[in-house]
Amino acid sequence: MVRPRLRRRIGFRPSATYFKPRGIPLRSLAVEELTVEEAEALRLKDVRDLDQIECAKLMNTSQSTFQRILSSAHKKVSRALIEGSAIRIINS
């Protein structure tokens, strides 16, 4: 039996859910999907400049889980920037 996923605290809802390179139609771009949890991890760590222990507490998760979420977010955003993909923020 699979362990149920814990609900993590999200302190914001993004007003924009798509980001894409300028001048290229969305239909011709690959899309990287970033979860709201990953966006929150980026916001706490990179924008608010908190340490990982504090970020994990604010998201109601362990530090190791927070690190996995943050690493996944960094990889997706980096891939989108390097490859010229769109980024879509999804609720999951």
PAKOLFI-260829 format. One record per residue (C-alpha): x, y, z. Coordinates in steps of 0.05 Angstrom, whole numbers, plus 5000, padded with zeros to 4 digits. Each point is the difference from the previous one (the first is absolute). Example, Ala and Ser with C-alpha at 12.3 -4.5 7.8 and 13.67 -1.06 7.14 Angstrom:
BEGIN
524649105156502750694987
//
This chain:
BEGIN
500050005000502650684981501050515055495250594992503350664980500450525055497050694988505450524999498850735017500250474941500650745019498150294933496349874936503450244936496150514960503149754935500349264985503850024933506850294984502949954931505450294955497850644966498149984927498949254995492849734999498449545059497549454954507049924970503549945068501449425045497150115070503349865067494849905054501850295068495549825059497650535049504249655053506250094957498350734988499150105075506749685014503450474950496450595031502149835071507249814985501950464943495450615007499250045076507149735010498249555058504149405021497549304983498049835072495550615004497249874930498349295019496450225063496050524962497949474949498549495055504849484972506749705017506550324979501849424954493250034966500850754992506849894968497049504950494450504982505150574992504849584958494349794954497850734992507050244985500949464948493450164965501150754999507249924976498049524945494550484977504850594998505649634964495449644950495350594989493849635026493850295032498749915074493049825025498350025074495049465018496149815062501549305023
//
